Amino acid sequence: MADPFDAALDLLRRLPPSSTQENLQGIISLQPDLEEELLSSVDVALTSKRCTKSGRDYLCCDYNRDGSSYRSPWSNEFEPPIEPEDAADIVPVGRVRRMEESLNAAVDVYRELYYEGGVSSAYLWTLDEGFAGCVLFKKTAAGSGGSSSGGGGGWDSIHVLEVAEAATKRNAHYKLTSTVILDLGLQSAAVDSLELAGNLTRQTQQDLTLNGLRDAEIEQSHIGNIGRMIEDMETRMRNLLQEVYFGKAKDVIGDLRSIQPLSEAERDRKAHREVIDKMSK
């Protein structure tokens, strides 16, 4: 008999990517004991909440969740509040919290420059030999006419990182795992509905130098290294998505309906046959 967790993952892979969130909740309702494993293993489109203390939006994921509460990176508090003794172990303080605040400020500028809108959030937590974190971006666009009835699109970036510092704090090893969830749709009377959705995951590792001697300088060096790695990864993944999704869609459409005149197509086929005949001789 198949393992229920493996069976759930296999089922989700076979269902439409745009409905992953709904299908995931359906599976959890049938198998509640798989909730924690599935939520930590399955990438779904990000959701956002409004921080009541700062009035700013932030993104929700498994890395800032405790039960049904989510931690705001702006206030560093869970909403709804959780027990103080529970929060003491998962709320960053000191050096990690300072870096989290700096990283949020940096990715907020990056988001405005590259996404021209949307929402971004960054979360960090302590490890035995360094720290880990995630950086999130979400951007949605309405369809034609500015309404969701005309379709639209969504881009969700999830960057999970682990940082292991050398004992001398002169360099660090960075491991970055990035996932992009792309969802494009079009609804109109002419084409009825068209949907293009999927996700792409890539991983990279680098050993980078830490500049400065004071703690504040080392912390800012970490932020710079993380920012450059995420920027490079997002550029690479955007190019891959353009080649995989849009390039393949263009090939399929080209096979279904050619824009080349019939006379030119026949001339090309005749030239192709002549080359093949000469090569065979």
Buried (B, 14 or more C-beta within 10 A) or exposed (E): EEEBBEBBBEEBEEBEBBEBEEBBEEBBEEBEEBBEBBBEEBBBBBEBBEBEEEEBBBBBBBBBBBEEBBBBBBBBBBBEEBEEEEBEEBBBEEBBBBBBBBBBEBBBEBBEEBBEEBBBBBBBBBBEEBBBBBBBBBBBBEBEEEEEEBBBBBBBBBBBBBBBBEEEEEBBBBBBBBBBBBBBBBBBEEEEEEEBBBBBEEEEEEEBEBEEEEEEEBBBBBBBBBBEBBEEBBEEBBEBBEEEBEEEEEEEEEEEEEEEEEEEEEEEEEEEEEEEEEEEE
